[in-house]
Amino acid sequence: MWRRFGLLCFLIGAPLGSASRAAHLTMMVSKESTDSATTTTASSGSSTAAGTVTAANTDGSSSSTGTVGSTTTNSSSSSSGWHMTAVTSVQARVQGDAPVWNEEAQMWLSKYGDTTEVAYMNNLDTVNTASVEGALMFVQAEGINVNEQSVKCQRKNNMQYIVFYEITIVQPTYGIKYYESHTPPEYGEFVAMDGAKCTDEGSDLPEDCKVYYGLDGEMDIGPMVGSNLQTSDPRAPYPGNYWFSFPNSCAQEL
C-alpha cells in the first residue's frame, strides 16, 4: 500500500490571518500494493485546489478531471471497467491533537504511538475525513452545537484543529464493482468511525464495514475508502459537503 500525503493544520477559532503562520506538514510511506487493498498516495507541494480531485494517469501521461459536487473525478481505466487509476483530493479532518514532528522519520506524525511506524499509521487509522465544506459542517453540527455535547460547553472529542490532507487513492477492484451504483462513483459507502473502529449500528457492525473483511458471510472486497454527500443535514446544510471514511486493517474491533 502506498500512502503519502501533505498536511496543513489550523487551530479552530484562530483568526483568518493566522493562516500565514499555519504549519505546513509533509509525510510519506510505502508498501507493496495489491488489487484487494486500498492504495493511497500524494505528492507534496502540489497545486491541487481544495475540494478538487485530479485523475492521474499511472503511465506518466497527462491527467484528466471531471466534477462530482465540489470534488472532481474521472479515473476508470479504459482497459478494464473495474480498475481505477489514481485520483488526488484535498480533504480535512477535525482533530483534538495536532501532528508532531518525528526526528527519526523526519515527518509530521500522530502524537499517539510508541514507535515511528505506529505513529505514522495513527494519522489515518480508521478515521473519517471530509471535504473542506464537510469539515466546517462537522464543527458546526457536532462540535460546537450544545445539543450534541455530552458535556455541556465542551467540544465533541475535544476538537481543536483542522488538518488538511492531500491524498491520492486507488480503490480495490472488487470494491469498485460492489459499489458500481454508488454516488459519488468509485467510492464505497461512508462508514462512521469512532475510536479507530467502525461505529456500531445498534449492537452490530454495519454491513458496509463487514465487507472490508468478509465478516458474517458478506463479500470480502478489502478496505475501501467511502464517501457520501451530507448536504441534507438540517443542522448545517453546507453545499458540496462530502464525508469520507478510511478503514485500516482491523476497523471491526478496537
Buried (B, 14 or more C-beta within 10 A) or exposed (E): BBBBBBBBBBBBEBEEEEEEEBBEBBBBBEEEBEBBBBBBBBBBEEEBEBBBBBBBEEEEEEBBBEEBBBBBBBBBEEEEEBBBBBBBBBBBBBBEBBBEEBEEBEBBBBEBBEEBEEBBBBBBBBBBBBBBBBBBBBBBBBBBBEEEBEEEEEBBBEBBBBBBBBBBBBBBBBBBEBBEEBEBBBBBBBBBBEEBBBBEEEEEBBEBBBBBBEEEEBEBBBBBBBBBBBBEBEEBEBEBBBBBBBBBEBBBEE
